[in-house]
């Protein structure tokens, strides 16, 4: 048995490759609502392999864990404090503790398991790259799923045709990673594949009619483009003709959609509007400020929110009637959403964590040829911009934080690509 374990210790990189492969499957499924089985197979198989590694390669795992903690000490402490605060809020919610804890567990369980696996993987550089390639695959499968599924309506751009809103919500996380990979990818055939995936993804996004995702992706695009022009001028010059060609094709499709699709036309006609979210804030925030627990909030989940609003006779102007009664729409801006559910303590700790992450990513982006700009663009677009107007998912935020921790754990010697970034001077 001892000899077998010693032999297993020599296969560190091989076992890591298997774990990274199944994590890639998880990422593909996580960003595609129709691939739940793939998501679960990837995550839990990777978790079982992680447990096997803990048993057979304990010393290597402990050494890697010490290195991870040493490189990520400050953000790890902030993440731990934030996690404790939202757990406390959900253990002592407005009503029904079981419902609150269950809701929190359901939203965060995948990211918790994902993070535990990340702690054990030794080759986190390969892990980061594997996740990014998996995000490109997820984008491709998502686009083709919706386009093929709705091909009859797509062929006529029928006024009733609309791509699932969930695709738009996934795409805004995937886009900055795929776009940056397009610029830094050295293999010409793979660069072409990524370009095609991005273009089809953007066409699918247009047909979703989700204005918030359109603006989010535009912001992410200009952040990535600005970074590439500044740090990767040679790569930008090589890609410029293809970018222009892609822009011309995309513009033509957009104009055709405006003429042929009522979904797209209606989205443009609405312009930038809050679609009732300002009323939600005006009508419900004063009720919470008067009757709610401002320190720790209502606790996680819709059960707490709806019970609180019903108990305090909130106006029923925005929502829907169902068999069980009136259901309030919960689409406050992300910061206010966090304040309502986790209180001032949870919101403050989250702001400290995210402020440190942004500061560190800005520093990383100056000295490293890595994916820090993709994480930063995703956070700025999804949470700082779109989150100003509507609610966002805690699980998506945790994914970006974990990606940042993976990048941060690689240390100051990080160099993901053979070429150093072009000098900004």
C-alpha positions, 0 to 999 in steps of 0.5 A: 500500500505504501509503495502504491501511494509513493508511486501515486505521488509521482503522478501529480501533474497527471492527476491535476490534468484530470481534475482540470479536465473535469473542471472544464466540463463543469464550467461548460455546464455552469454557463449553459442552463441545458447542460446541468448533467454535464455541470454536475458530472464535471464538478463532482468527479473533479471533487472525488479526484480531489479527495483522492489526491488529498489521500495519496499526495497529502504533503504536496497538497499541504505545500500548495495550500500554504503557498496559496494562502501566502499569496492570497492572505488579504483577499482570503480574509476579506472573503472569509469575513464576508462569507461569515456575515452572509451566513449569520444573516441567513441563520437569523433571518426575518422568517423561516431560517431553514428557507434562508439557509437552503436558499443560500446553500443552493446559490453558493454550493457549486462555487464552494465545491469549485473553490475547494477543488481550486485549493488542491490543484497544484498547477493553477496556471494550467487550471486558469487557462483550462477554465478560459478555454472552457468558457469559449466552448460554453459560449459556442454551445450556448449560441448553437443551442439557442440558434438551432433550437429556434431555427424556424423562427430565426430563419424569418426573424419572426417578431415573436422570436427571442433568445432566452434572457439567460443566455444574455446573462451568461454571455456577459461573464464569458465575453471578456475572457474569450475576447482577451484570449482572441488577442493573445492566442498564438495558434492561428486555427484556434484564433479563428475558432474563437473569432467565429464563436465570439461573432455568433455569440454577439449575434445571439446576444442581439436576438435576446433583446436584453438591453442591459447585457448589450451595454455591459458587453460594450463596456467590457469590449472597450476595457479589453480593447483599451488594454490590448492597444496599450499593452499588446500593440503588435497583436492589435495591429495584426487583428485590426483588419479582422476586427474591422471586417467583424464590425462591418458584418455585425453592423449589417446584421444589427441593421437587418435585425432592426428592420426584421425583428420586433424584439430588437426594434422594441429594445432599441425604441425603449432606449435606456430606461429603468422599467419600473426599478426606480419605483421598486426602490422608492416604494420598498426601501423606506419600508425596510429602513423603518422596519427592517434589520439594517445591520444584518438584513432579511437573510438570503432568499425570496421567502424573507423578502416576500414575507417582509413586504407582505407583513408591512403592506408594501405597494403591489404595483410591480409584481404578479398574481399567482395561485399562492398570492401576490409575488413581488418583483425583486430587481433592486440594484445589486448594492441595494439588493445586498443591503436588503438581504445582508444588511450594512455589515454584509454590504460593507464587507463585500465592498471592502473585498471588491475594492481590494480586488479591483485595486489588486487587479489594476496593479496586476494588469500593469505588471503581468501578461495574464487574465486580470483584465478579463476579470476586471472587465467582467466585474466592472461591466456586470456588477459596477455598471449593470448592477447599478440598475438591476439585481445580479447573482451572488454565484456569478460574483463568487466565480469572478472572485475565485478566478481572481484568487487563482490568478493572485495565487500564482505569485509575482513570477506569473507569466502565462504566455511566452511573449512579454506584453508590449511596452506602453511607452 
